[in-house]
């Protein structure tokens, strides 16, 4: 695993030295600051007027549902496009500048290459998610709330981000063009949300059950509600393993062709 650690350090250093990383972080922070402020102000007004309004749904007075879940949804939407921008050159750029050939001929196996690059990207994304978590922490100074549901929901977003990272690393391994890898990654990220919606198009119970089982939204829903389910964790980890394995196969096939 020494080789994987070397690649991990190299790629992680590359992320934090990249102007693109800081530009995307800045834009993400600005967007989240504006939207979270609007959402928090709306919640404060709703809470202040709660005594004068009858028939109001209890969830509207719950900061977890009214503020934090929309905040996490926005983070997820941002990550659909941000992760491809960060990962599109992980392998495709090395293919383009021919350093990938040197990597293939070195005494480093393809598993170490995938592990090093994947975890470097994942730690970078985790840092961005951690920054976005500052907003709920700041709001604790104004509102009292329990941390458990928000932490579990944040875990769900992190697992989704981990799936995006695995899929986008795979997309980067398929081409030597960063732009193609970026577009392909976005297609992967969006497609995985629409698979579960296809169950409405089938009448067969077996097909509907299968599509519901592989629906990302279905497994994320429990975490968003603050509940950790074993089948959901297995589903996310299985997707991560699948796309990391496919990436390893692509790299290994390139080694044999070389």
Secondary structure, 3 states (H helix, E strand, C coil): CHHHHHHHHHHHHHHHHCHHHHHHHHHHHHHHHHHHHHHHHHHHHHHHCHHHCCCCCHHHHCHHHHHHHHHHHHHHHHHHHHHHHHHCCCCHHHHHCCHHHHHHHCCCCHHHHHHHHHHHHHHHHHHHHHHHCHHHHHHCCCCCCCCHHHHHHHHHHHHHHHHHHHHHHHHHHCCCCHHHHHHHHHHHHHHHHHCHHHHHHCCCHHHHHHHHHCCHHHHHHHHHCCCCCHHHHHHHHHHHHHHHHHHHHHHHHHHHHC
